[in-house]
Amino acid sequence: MKTICGIDCATCEWKEGCKGCAETDGRPLGGECVAAKCFKMGGEKCFTAYKNQLIEEFNALGIADMPPVTTLCSLCGAYVNLEYPLPNGESIKLLDNSKIYLGYQLEKPNSDRCYGLVADDDYLLVCEYGCNGAEPEIILYKKR
């Protein structure tokens, strides 16, 4: 499978439903891929600048005890689209399963929980969750 950004798709658990990034002009699962968009606009330099901007934005949030963000990777929306409980008892998913976002997981110090970070051109999401995404909580969902 050919990619625009050069990522190795061989180990991706979503590859069976993926139509390939090069074949779909950067929309491998039907939704936009932020990495492919950057590579098409200006190559690796553009992607690196975009990723560094997001890292700066995450680090500037000032979330207590969140370790510094040093890297981000491409993440399938279906993989990171957790269902968050709302105060009224309903639940909500905030992401698009068909998009490819940039994000990362950071271990929360002195805890068995993690911070999940997800970003695209429009939003930054920071959440907290337990093992395998259990009991997710929205820490911050912010328009960029």
C-alpha positions in Angstrom: 0.0 0.0 0.0 1.5 3.4 -1.0 1.4 6.3 1.3 1.9 10.0 0.9 3.8 10.6 4.1 6.0 7.4 4.0 4.4 5.8 7.1 4.7 2.0 7.2 1.2 0.6 7.0 2.2 -3.0 7.3 1.4 -3.3 11.0 -1.7 -1.0 11.1 -4.8 -2.8 12.4 -7.0 -0.7 10.1 -5.3 -1.7 6.9 -8.0 -4.1 5.8 -10.6 -1.3 5.6 -8.1 1.3 4.3 -8.1 2.1 0.6 -4.5 3.5 0.8 -3.5 7.1 1.2 -1.9 7.6 -2.2 -4.8 5.8 -4.0 -7.4 8.1 -2.3 -5.4 11.4 -2.4 -4.9 11.5 1.3 -8.3 10.1 2.5 -7.4 6.5 3.3 -10.4 5.7 5.4 -12.7 8.2 3.7 -11.8 11.1 6.0 -9.0 13.6 5.9 -5.5 12.7 7.0 -3.6 15.7 8.5 -0.2 14.2 7.7 -1.1 13.6 4.0 -2.5 17.1 3.8 0.8 18.6 5.0 2.9 16.4 2.8 0.9 17.4 -0.3 1.2 21.1 0.6 4.9 21.2 1.4 6.5 17.8 2.0 8.2 16.7 5.2 9.2 20.2 6.1 5.5 21.3 6.2 4.5 18.3 8.2 7.3 18.8 10.8 6.4 22.5 11.2 2.7 21.5 11.7 3.5 18.8 14.2 5.8 21.2 16.1 3.1 23.8 16.2 0.7 21.3 17.7 3.3 20.2 20.3 3.7 23.8 21.3 0.0 24.3 21.6 -0.4 21.2 23.8 2.5 22.3 26.0 1.1 25.8 26.4 -2.2 24.5 27.8 -0.7 24.3 31.3 -2.5 21.2 32.4 -1.4 20.3 35.9 0.8 17.2 36.0 0.7 16.5 32.3 4.2 15.6 31.2 5.7 17.7 28.3 4.6 16.6 24.9 7.7 15.8 22.8 6.2 14.0 19.8 2.9 13.2 18.0 2.0 10.4 15.7 -0.7 9.6 13.2 -3.8 8.0 14.8 -6.9 6.6 13.2 -10.0 8.3 14.5 -11.7 5.0 15.1 -8.9 4.0 17.4 -9.0 7.2 19.6 -12.7 8.1 19.4 -13.7 7.3 23.0 -17.2 7.7 24.3 -17.3 10.3 27.0 -20.1 10.4 29.7 -21.9 13.7 30.0 -23.4 15.0 33.3 -26.9 14.3 32.0 -26.2 10.6 31.7 -25.8 10.6 28.0 -22.5 9.9 26.2 -20.8 11.6 23.3 -18.0 10.8 20.8 -16.1 13.9 19.6 -14.0 12.6 16.8 -14.6 11.3 13.2 -13.8 7.6 12.9 -12.8 8.1 9.3 -10.1 10.8 9.9 -6.4 10.5 10.6 -5.4 12.8 13.5 -2.1 13.6 15.2 -1.9 12.6 18.8 -0.1 10.7 21.6 -0.6 9.0 24.9 1.2 10.2 28.0 1.3 8.4 31.3 -0.1 10.4 34.1 2.5 10.6 36.9 1.7 8.7 40.1 -1.4 7.2 38.5 -2.6 4.2 36.6 -4.3 6.5 34.1 -3.1 8.2 30.9 -3.6 11.4 29.1 -4.7 11.1 25.5 -3.9 13.9 23.1 -5.6 14.3 19.7 -5.5 17.2 17.2 -6.4 18.3 13.8 -6.7 21.6 12.0 -9.7 22.6 14.1 -9.5 21.2 17.6 -7.2 20.1 20.4 -8.5 17.3 22.7 -6.9 16.3 26.0 -8.6 13.4 27.8 -7.8 11.1 30.7 -8.6 7.4 30.8 -7.7 4.1 32.4 -6.5 0.9 31.0 -7.7 0.3 27.4 -9.6 3.6 27.4 -11.7 2.8 30.5 -13.6 5.6 32.2 -12.6 8.4 29.9 -12.9 12.0 31.0 -12.6 15.1 28.8 -9.9 17.4 30.3 -10.0 20.0 27.5 -11.7 20.2 24.1 -10.6 23.5 22.5 -11.1 25.1 19.1 -7.7 26.1 17.6 
